[in-house]
Amino acid sequence: MNDYMLVSIWQDVFMEQPLAEAESQAVRAVDNVDMLKAMADPTRMAILAALMKTRHDLPVMSVKELAAELGEPQTKLYRHVRQLEAAGLIKVASTRMVSGILEQRYQASQQDLIFGRGFIREHADESMGVMQTLLDRFRDGFFAAFQADRRSAGDETAAEPYRKPVLAFSDVKISPAKAAELRDKLEEIMNDLNDEMTEDPNGIPVNLLIGCFVPGESDPGTQ
C-alpha cells in the first residue's frame, strides 16, 4: 500500500425529492488543497466522519440531524457543511419540505479517502493539519472509552472484553526483514478492515489507529 487510507425527528409530514446526481465514489484520492483545508478542522472532520460511518448505504442527513448526532448547535454547523460541500467532500443528496421550508440533506461524496505520498509531500503543511486533527480525534475518543471502562463494573468488562481499550507504543530496533514483516502484518489488518465483506451493518463501531514509521536519519534520537 503506497498511499494512506482514512479507513441519522420530524414533527410534520414532509416530502423528500432525490437529486439526479452520480453515486458516491467508493475510494477517492485527496488531490487538492481545498480538500485538505476542509478536513483540518475538528468540527468538519466530525461531520465528514458521521457521513462516512458506513460503507454500505452512506448516511443522508440534514444539518439538524448532524447537530443531533454530534451534540453541536445546529447554527454552528452550517458554515462547516458549506465548506465541505465546496471542497467536494460532501454533496446535497436530496431535498424535502419541512414545515414549508426546503431542507437540504447531505451525503459523503465517497466511502473512503486516500492520501497519495507525493501529494502529501507537495502540501506538507496542510497535510500536517489534517493529521493533527485525526490524531486529536482518536486521542479524545480513546480517553473517553478509557474513562468509561474505568467506571464500568468488572463483570461488564469480562462479559464484553472487546470494549476494553488497548494502546501500545514501541520504539525498538529490529532488522529490515522484521520491519518489512511487521509492516506487511499491519497492512493486512488495514486491508481486512477496508474489505466490504468485513463490515457488519448490525455490528459495533470500532475506532482503530494504525501507524508505523522508520525515523529519518536527521530525526532526533537516531544518532
TORKOL-4160 file (C-alpha; in steps of 0.2 Angstrom, whole numbers, padded with zeros to 4 digits, m for minus):
223
<pt num="1" X="0000" Y="0000" Z="0000"/>
<pt num="2" X="0009" Y="0016" Z="m0006"/>
<pt num="3" X="m0005" Y="0028" Z="0000"/>
<pt num="4" X="m0013" Y="0032" Z="0016"/>
<pt num="5" X="m0031" Y="0026" Z="0019"/>
<pt num="6" X="m0043" Y="0035" Z="0030"/>
<pt num="7" X="m0052" Y="0018" Z="0033"/>
<pt num="8" X="m0146" Y="0048" Z="0057"/>
<pt num="9" X="m0185" Y="0068" Z="0071"/>
<pt num="10" X="m0198" Y="0077" Z="0062"/>
<pt num="11" X="m0215" Y="0083" Z="0068"/>
<pt num="12" X="m0223" Y="0087" Z="0052"/>
<pt num="13" X="m0227" Y="0077" Z="0036"/>
<pt num="14" X="m0213" Y="0080" Z="0023"/>
<pt num="15" X="m0209" Y="0076" Z="0005"/>
<pt num="16" X="m0192" Y="0070" Z="0000"/>
<pt num="17" X="m0185" Y="0073" Z="m0018"/>
<pt num="18" X="m0169" Y="0064" Z="m0023"/>
<pt num="19" X="m0157" Y="0073" Z="m0034"/>
<pt num="20" X="m0151" Y="0066" Z="m0050"/>
<pt num="21" X="m0133" Y="0065" Z="m0046"/>
<pt num="22" X="m0119" Y="0052" Z="m0048"/>
<pt num="23" X="m0117" Y="0039" Z="m0035"/>
<pt num="24" X="m0104" Y="0042" Z="m0022"/>
<pt num="25" X="m0087" Y="0035" Z="m0026"/>
<pt num="26" X="m0080" Y="0020" Z="m0017"/>
<pt num="27" X="m0062" Y="0026" Z="m0015"/>
<pt num="28" X="m0057" Y="0044" Z="m0019"/>
<pt num="29" X="m0039" Y="0052" Z="m0019"/>
<pt num="30" X="m0037" Y="0068" Z="m0010"/>
<pt num="31" X="m0030" Y="0078" Z="m0024"/>
<pt num="32" X="m0032" Y="0097" Z="m0020"/>
<pt num="33" X="m0028" Y="0109" Z="m0006"/>
<pt num="34" X="m0046" Y="0114" Z="m0003"/>
<pt num="35" X="m0050" Y="0096" Z="0002"/>
<pt num="36" X="m0035" Y="0096" Z="0015"/>
<pt num="37" X="m0040" Y="0113" Z="0022"/>
<pt num="38" X="m0058" Y="0107" Z="0024"/>
<pt num="39" X="m0053" Y="0092" Z="0034"/>
<pt num="40" X="m0041" Y="0101" Z="0045"/>
<pt num="41" X="m0055" Y="0107" Z="0057"/>
<pt num="42" X="m0061" Y="0096" Z="0071"/>
<pt num="43" X="m0080" Y="0100" Z="0068"/>
<pt num="44" X="m0079" Y="0097" Z="0049"/>
<pt num="45" X="m0069" Y="0081" Z="0052"/>
<pt num="46" X="m0083" Y="0075" Z="0064"/>
<pt num="47" X="m0096" Y="0080" Z="0051"/>
<pt num="48" X="m0087" Y="0070" Z="0037"/>
<pt num="49" X="m0085" Y="0055" Z="0049"/>
<pt num="50" X="m0103" Y="0055" Z="0053"/>
<pt num="51" X="m0107" Y="0055" Z="0034"/>
<pt num="52" X="m0094" Y="0041" Z="0030"/>
<pt num="53" X="m0098" Y="0030" Z="0045"/>
<pt num="54" X="m0104" Y="0016" Z="0035"/>
<pt num="55" X="m0098" Y="0010" Z="0018"/>
<pt num="56" X="m0115" Y="0002" Z="0013"/>
<pt num="57" X="m0129" Y="0015" Z="0011"/>
<pt num="58" X="m0119" Y="0030" Z="0015"/>
<pt num="59" X="m0130" Y="0041" Z="0028"/>
<pt num="60" X="m0140" Y="0055" Z="0021"/>
<pt num="61" X="m0143" Y="0068" Z="0034"/>
<pt num="62" X="m0149" Y="0086" Z="0036"/>
<pt num="63" X="m0139" Y="0099" Z="0046"/>
<pt num="64" X="m0152" Y="0096" Z="0060"/>
<pt num="65" X="m0149" Y="0078" Z="0061"/>
<pt num="66" X="m0130" Y="0081" Z="0060"/>
<pt num="67" X="m0132" Y="0093" Z="0075"/>
<pt num="68" X="m0141" Y="0079" Z="0085"/>
<pt num="69" X="m0128" Y="0066" Z="0080"/>
<pt num="70" X="m0113" Y="0077" Z="0085"/>
<pt num="71" X="m0121" Y="0086" Z="0100"/>
<pt num="72" X="m0117" Y="0103" Z="0092"/>
<pt num="73" X="m0128" Y="0118" Z="0090"/>
<pt num="74" X="m0137" Y="0117" Z="0073"/>
<pt num="75" X="m0132" Y="0135" Z="0069"/>
<pt num="76" X="m0113" Y="0131" Z="0071"/>
<pt num="77" X="m0113" Y="0118" Z="0058"/>
<pt num="78" X="m0120" Y="0127" Z="0043"/>
<pt num="79" X="m0103" Y="0136" Z="0038"/>
<pt num="80" X="m0094" Y="0120" Z="0040"/>
<pt num="81" X="m0106" Y="0110" Z="0030"/>
<pt num="82" X="m0104" Y="0123" Z="0016"/>
<pt num="83" X="m0086" Y="0122" Z="0016"/>
<pt num="84" X="m0086" Y="0103" Z="0015"/>
<pt num="85" X="m0098" Y="0104" Z="0000"/>
<pt num="86" X="m0087" Y="0117" Z="m0008"/>
<pt num="87" X="m0072" Y="0106" Z="m0007"/>
<pt num="88" X="m0082" Y="0092" Z="m0015"/>
<pt num="89" X="m0081" Y="0080" Z="0001"/>
<pt num="90" X="m0100" Y="0080" Z="0003"/>
<pt num="91" X="m0115" Y="0084" Z="m0008"/>
<pt num="92" X="m0133" Y="0088" Z="m0007"/>
<pt num="93" X="m0141" Y="0071" Z="m0010"/>
<pt num="94" X="m0159" Y="0075" Z="m0008"/>
<pt num="95" X="m0171" Y="0090" Z="m0003"/>
<pt num="96" X="m0188" Y="0089" Z="0006"/>
<pt num="97" X="m0201" Y="0101" Z="0013"/>
<pt num="98" X="m0202" Y="0103" Z="0031"/>
<pt num="99" X="m0215" Y="0115" Z="0038"/>
<pt num="100" X="m0215" Y="0124" Z="0022"/>
<pt num="101" X="m0196" Y="0126" Z="0022"/>
<pt num="102" X="m0185" Y="0117" Z="0009"/>
<pt num="103" X="m0172" Y="0107" Z="0018"/>
<pt num="104" X="m0156" Y="0100" Z="0010"/>
<pt num="105" X="m0149" Y="0083" Z="0016"/>
<pt num="106" X="m0131" Y="0079" Z="0013"/>
<pt num="107" X="m0121" Y="0063" Z="0009"/>
<pt num="108" X="m0102" Y="0060" Z="0008"/>
<pt num="109" X="m0096" Y="0060" Z="m0010"/>
<pt num="110" X="m0085" Y="0045" Z="m0006"/>
<pt num="111" X="m0084" Y="0029" Z="0005"/>
<pt num="112" X="m0065" Y="0030" Z="0009"/>
<pt num="113" X="m0052" Y="0043" Z="0006"/>
<pt num="114" X="m0034" Y="0040" Z="0001"/>
<pt num="115" X="m0019" Y="0052" Z="0003"/>
<pt num="116" X="m0005" Y="0050" Z="m0010"/>
<pt num="117" X="0013" Y="0051" Z="m0004"/>
<pt num="118" X="0018" Y="0063" Z="m0017"/>
<pt num="119" X="0003" Y="0075" Z="m0014"/>
<pt num="120" X="0007" Y="0074" Z="0005"/>
<pt num="121" X="0025" Y="0079" Z="0002"/>
<pt num="122" X="0020" Y="0093" Z="m0010"/>
<pt num="123" X="0007" Y="0100" Z="0003"/>
<pt num="124" X="0016" Y="0095" Z="0019"/>
<pt num="125" X="0009" Y="0110" Z="0030"/>
<pt num="126" X="m0009" Y="0107" Z="0025"/>
<pt num="127" X="m0007" Y="0088" Z="0027"/>
<pt num="128" X="0000" Y="0090" Z="0044"/>
<pt num="129" X="m0015" Y="0100" Z="0049"/>
<pt num="130" X="m0026" Y="0085" Z="0044"/>
<pt num="131" X="m0015" Y="0073" Z="0053"/>
<pt num="132" X="m0016" Y="0083" Z="0069"/>
<pt num="133" X="m0035" Y="0083" Z="0068"/>
<pt num="134" X="m0036" Y="0065" Z="0065"/>
<pt num="135" X="m0024" Y="0061" Z="0080"/>
<pt num="136" X="m0033" Y="0073" Z="0091"/>
<pt num="137" X="m0050" Y="0065" Z="0087"/>
<pt num="138" X="m0043" Y="0047" Z="0091"/>
<pt num="139" X="m0035" Y="0053" Z="0107"/>
<pt num="140" X="m0051" Y="0061" Z="0113"/>
<pt num="141" X="m0061" Y="0045" Z="0108"/>
<pt num="142" X="m0048" Y="0034" Z="0116"/>
<pt num="143" X="m0048" Y="0043" Z="0133"/>
<pt num="144" X="m0067" Y="0044" Z="0133"/>
<pt num="145" X="m0068" Y="0025" Z="0131"/>
<pt num="146" X="m0054" Y="0023" Z="0144"/>
<pt num="147" X="m0064" Y="0033" Z="0157"/>
<pt num="148" X="m0080" Y="0023" Z="0153"/>
<pt num="149" X="m0070" Y="0007" Z="0155"/>
<pt num="150" X="m0064" Y="0013" Z="0172"/>
<pt num="151" X="m0082" Y="0017" Z="0178"/>
<pt num="152" X="m0089" Y="0001" Z="0172"/>
<pt num="153" X="m0091" Y="m0014" Z="0183"/>
<pt num="154" X="m0079" Y="m0028" Z="0181"/>
<pt num="155" X="m0092" Y="m0041" Z="0177"/>
<pt num="156" X="m0097" Y="m0030" Z="0162"/>
<pt num="157" X="m0079" Y="m0029" Z="0155"/>
<pt num="158" X="m0077" Y="m0048" Z="0157"/>
<pt num="159" X="m0093" Y="m0050" Z="0148"/>
<pt num="160" X="m0088" Y="m0039" Z="0134"/>
<pt num="161" X="m0069" Y="m0039" Z="0133"/>
<pt num="162" X="m0069" Y="m0031" Z="0116"/>
<pt num="163" X="m0074" Y="m0014" Z="0124"/>
<pt num="164" X="m0058" Y="m0013" Z="0134"/>
<pt num="165" X="m0047" Y="0000" Z="0125"/>
<pt num="166" X="m0029" Y="m0005" Z="0121"/>
<pt num="167" X="m0014" Y="0005" Z="0117"/>
<pt num="168" X="0004" Y="0001" Z="0113"/>
<pt num="169" X="0019" Y="0012" Z="0109"/>
<pt num="170" X="0035" Y="0004" Z="0103"/>
<pt num="171" X="0052" Y="0012" Z="0100"/>
<pt num="172" X="0064" Y="m0003" Z="0096"/>
<pt num="173" X="0077" Y="m0008" Z="0084"/>
<pt num="174" X="0073" Y="m0023" Z="0073"/>
<pt num="175" X="0081" Y="m0030" Z="0057"/>
<pt num="176" X="0075" Y="m0023" Z="0040"/>
<pt num="177" X="0067" Y="m0040" Z="0036"/>
<pt num="178" X="0057" Y="m0040" Z="0053"/>
<pt num="179" X="0052" Y="m0022" Z="0049"/>
<pt num="180" X="0045" Y="m0027" Z="0032"/>
<pt num="181" X="0036" Y="m0042" Z="0040"/>
<pt num="182" X="0028" Y="m0030" Z="0053"/>
<pt num="183" X="0023" Y="m0018" Z="0040"/>
<pt num="184" X="0015" Y="m0032" Z="0030"/>
<pt num="185" X="0005" Y="m0038" Z="0045"/>
<pt num="186" X="m0001" Y="m0020" Z="0049"/>
<pt num="187" X="m0006" Y="m0018" Z="0030"/>
<pt num="188" X="m0015" Y="m0035" Z="0031"/>
<pt num="189" X="m0026" Y="m0028" Z="0045"/>
<pt num="190" X="m0030" Y="m0012" Z="0036"/>
<pt num="191" X="m0034" Y="m0021" Z="0020"/>
<pt num="192" X="m0046" Y="m0033" Z="0030"/>
<pt num="193" X="m0055" Y="m0018" Z="0038"/>
<pt num="194" X="m0057" Y="m0010" Z="0022"/>
<pt num="195" X="m0064" Y="m0026" Z="0014"/>
<pt num="196" X="m0083" Y="m0023" Z="0012"/>
<pt num="197" X="m0086" Y="m0041" Z="0017"/>
<pt num="198" X="m0079" Y="m0037" Z="0034"/>
<pt num="199" X="m0092" Y="m0024" Z="0038"/>
<pt num="200" X="m0107" Y="m0029" Z="0048"/>
<pt num="201" X="m0122" Y="m0017" Z="0047"/>
<pt num="202" X="m0128" Y="m0024" Z="0064"/>
<pt num="203" X="m0110" Y="m0024" Z="0072"/>
<pt num="204" X="m0102" Y="m0012" Z="0085"/>
<pt num="205" X="m0092" Y="0003" Z="0080"/>
<pt num="206" X="m0073" Y="0001" Z="0082"/>
<pt num="207" X="m0060" Y="0015" Z="0081"/>
<pt num="208" X="m0043" Y="0009" Z="0076"/>
<pt num="209" X="m0027" Y="0019" Z="0073"/>
<pt num="210" X="m0013" Y="0010" Z="0064"/>
<pt num="211" X="0004" Y="0018" Z="0061"/>
<pt num="212" X="0022" Y="0013" Z="0058"/>
<pt num="213" X="0037" Y="0023" Z="0053"/>
<pt num="214" X="0056" Y="0022" Z="0052"/>
<pt num="215" X="0063" Y="0039" Z="0058"/>
<pt num="216" X="0074" Y="0049" Z="0045"/>
<pt num="217" X="0092" Y="0050" Z="0048"/>
<pt num="218" X="0091" Y="0068" Z="0053"/>
<pt num="219" X="0077" Y="0065" Z="0066"/>
<pt num="220" X="0081" Y="0067" Z="0085"/>
<pt num="221" X="0087" Y="0051" Z="0093"/>
<pt num="222" X="0093" Y="0042" Z="0078"/>
<pt num="223" X="0112" Y="0047" Z="0081"/>
